[in-house]
């Protein structure tokens, strides 16, 4: 890549982050003033059942093919008081499961190049919402248009950020560098960093699957890169939390704790398997026994990883919420000596 290409990618990345942050603010403000009471009543009916929250997150992410967008919407709901932290946590669990659909599609070869991208479809909502805001006379329709515009702009921002870093992710030097690394912890860190840069765990997982199929990396290397991509995907939620209140920041923290918990759990399990079998068995060998192709082996590990992490975290949801509340403390009320009106 030459200097102009690098500069263009960096400027595009900056623009994508800007569009993304504006979309977060627009969606939150319009949600707050639109159907907050009805949505709050809806979530209050499902709040006692954590599995319902997991199901909503799984189906929502599978439908729109973006766990980042679902997480940002959840942060918006929490920020305006529509959803509790416990409900948000369970939906985030489901969003991680829903994002495995992309890896399965890549592995099964079902994502043809002629198919219409879901990102383009949902990004078009920005234009639809903008027309509603401009030409509608009803205040309710204008607020709905604002929500749709913010929702569509989320995908515009995510697409710009991902496209800006596509060339870096496709460089042969990057792939050869990854292939030379064998340390599991280092692979996890690299997977997290690359995912944070390209803003898509699905893209990172797809790259790992492609490299495993071509024999550039082993199945175990692909597994640890995929685990790291789950941590890197939290960057989207953290960016969204920066523009929001304390509750939204706590939601982003829950997302980060959840994904780190899963990675630590599987790193310990992988180390224990190698230790007890004197290095004879590993995650890769175990999945090779049940599935025949590298792409299916890695895609199935991705699914098993997220489902297992959800099953472990679900009974600990209240504890995760408490930890997030302790790490992200309430902001002290600002005191000022200047006179101001109360009514």
Phi, psi and omega in degrees: 000137178271178184298318182297319180296318179295315180297318179298317179297318181293319178294321178295320177299317179297317179296319179298318178297319179298313178298320180298314181294319177297321179297319179300313181295316181296317182293319181296314183294321180285326175297321182297323185263355183262255190259039185297321183293316180294318179294322179296321177295321179298312181290333178292331179285331183257359187294332182282344182252105184291330180294330176296317177298318177299318179296318179298315180295320181294310182292320180297315181290320178297327182286316185259357175058038177204104176292330179298315180295319178297317179297319179296319177297320178297317178299320177297318178297316180294321184297328181259009174081014180281329186230144177277165179296323179296316177297318180298319181299315182293325178291324176296321175304312181295325180298323178295325177288319182297329182289345178289345179300321180300315179297322179294321179295318178297316182295323183272356178070031183265349182269081182291155182289342181272355182282150181281128184293135176294331178299317179294319181299311183284332175295330179296341177299334178298317178291319179299314180296322179296319177296321178297320180291325184282319191253349180277141178265340180281133180296322180296319180291326178295320178294320176298320176298322177295321178296314180296321179297314178298318179299314180294321180293333174304314182287327175297313179296315179298319180294319179296318180295317181292316181295327181296329184256002182301318183295322178296318182293333184269356181296136179297327180296323178293316181295318179293325178296317178296321182294337183275353185261133182242340183293122183302315182296320179293323177296320177297316180297317179296318177300321179293317182295313182296319178296321178297326181285313184273355173061035179198113176291330178296319179295317180298317179296320179296320177297316180298319179297316180298317180294323179292321180295319182281355179082009180291326176229160177280169179297321179297320177297317178298323180296315182288326174296320178295320177299318178295328180297330178295322177289318180298331180293344180290345182299323179301314180294322180295318178298316179296322180293336181297331183265005188237185184278189184297317182299320179293320177296323178293324177297316177297323179293321177299318178301315181294314180298317181301312182289322177295321178302315180296318181294316179298318180300314183283330175296317178295318179295318179296318177295322180293320179298314180294323182291316183284338180253012180056037178080006182286323183245153175208177178302318182300314181295321179298317181284334176294335179290332185257334184231146194266331185248148181301321182295320179288324178299314182289320179295320179291324175299317180303317179292313180299319180302311184288322179293316180297317179298321177297316181296326178287318186281334186303313178290343183260013186302313181299323178294320178296320178297317180296320178296317179297321179294326179285324180286322178251098186278160176297141179283131178294144180294131181282127180255141180218146180274352182286141179291145178209159181274138177265334182228000000 
